[in-house]
Amino acid sequence: MTSNTSTRTEDFTAVLDLPASPATVSALFTSATGVSRWWGPTEGDGTVGGTLVTSFGEHGVNAMRVLESGPTRVVWETIVADGTIPTENTKEWLGTTMEFDIVPAGAGTQLRFRHNGLTPQLECWNECYAGWTHFMASIQAFAETGTGAPFGT
């Protein structure tokens, strides 16, 4: 896993070289079942215009409106879903986007992730950086073994 943050103003990014097909990788971001495999228990609709809600137990939920949901690119926008209690980080994440670019690479896939708007200026930066680093490793583990390390496992 490669993670870059070369200046104090750049978004969190990660590049993963995964030993899984682009279709397998894409499926991790285009359905509630897929997201549950690496991030946490998720419900909702992973198609464009849908909302995915991932539970972090007593910490609340992260809700994402699906802006793009294709085989090579998935984009979510952080929102507060009606009737949910957002995580503490949601206050800083509102309106940020999570971009997953899925690129065929040799026998596998390169995943290019960017949390657009999650920068070192945010109060949650250290905690969020650690969290995304963990969940990128969860995606890597799922691609390698079929089992990720989502919240609650």
C-alpha positions, 0 to 999 in steps of 0.5 A, spaced: 500 500 500 502 506 498 499 513 501 501 520 499 501 526 503 506 530 501 504 537 503 499 539 509 494 541 504 493 535 500 487 530 500 488 523 503 490 518 498 492 511 497 494 507 491 493 499 492 495 494 487 490 488 488 491 481 486 483 481 484 479 482 478 477 489 476 470 487 477 471 484 484 474 490 486 468 494 483 463 490 487 466 492 494 464 499 492 457 499 488 453 495 493 452 495 501 454 488 501 461 490 498 462 495 503 460 491 509 466 486 507 471 492 508 468 498 512 463 496 516 456 493 516 452 497 511 445 498 508 442 502 502 443 502 495 449 503 491 447 505 485 447 513 482 442 517 487 442 512 492 445 512 499 449 507 503 449 508 510 455 504 514 454 503 522 460 504 527 456 502 533 456 507 538 460 511 534 454 513 529 454 512 522 457 515 515 452 516 510 454 517 503 450 519 497 452 515 491 454 520 485 458 515 480 457 507 481 461 504 475 465 499 473 471 503 473 469 509 478 465 510 484 464 517 487 460 518 494 459 524 497 458 525 505 451 527 507 447 526 514 442 521 512 435 522 515 434 518 522 441 517 523 446 519 528 452 521 524 459 519 527 463 525 530 467 526 524 461 527 519 461 534 521 468 535 518 466 530 512 460 533 510 460 535 503 467 531 502 467 526 496 470 519 496 473 517 489 475 510 488 478 509 481 479 502 479 484 500 473 486 494 470 493 492 472 497 486 469 493 480 472 490 484 478 487 491 479 490 498 481 485 502 486 486 509 486 483 512 492 482 519 494 478 522 500 477 529 497 476 534 502 480 530 508 486 534 509 491 535 514 487 542 516 481 538 519 481 536 526 480 529 525 486 528 520 490 524 525 484 519 527 481 519 520 488 518 517 489 512 521 482 510 520 483 510 512 490 507 513 486 501 516 480 500 511 485 500 505 489 495 509 482 491 509 481 492 502 488 489 501 486 483 505 480 482 502 483 482 495 488 477 497 484 472 502 477 474 501 476 476 508 477 484 510 477 487 517 471 491 517 469 495 523 466 490 528 470 484 526 
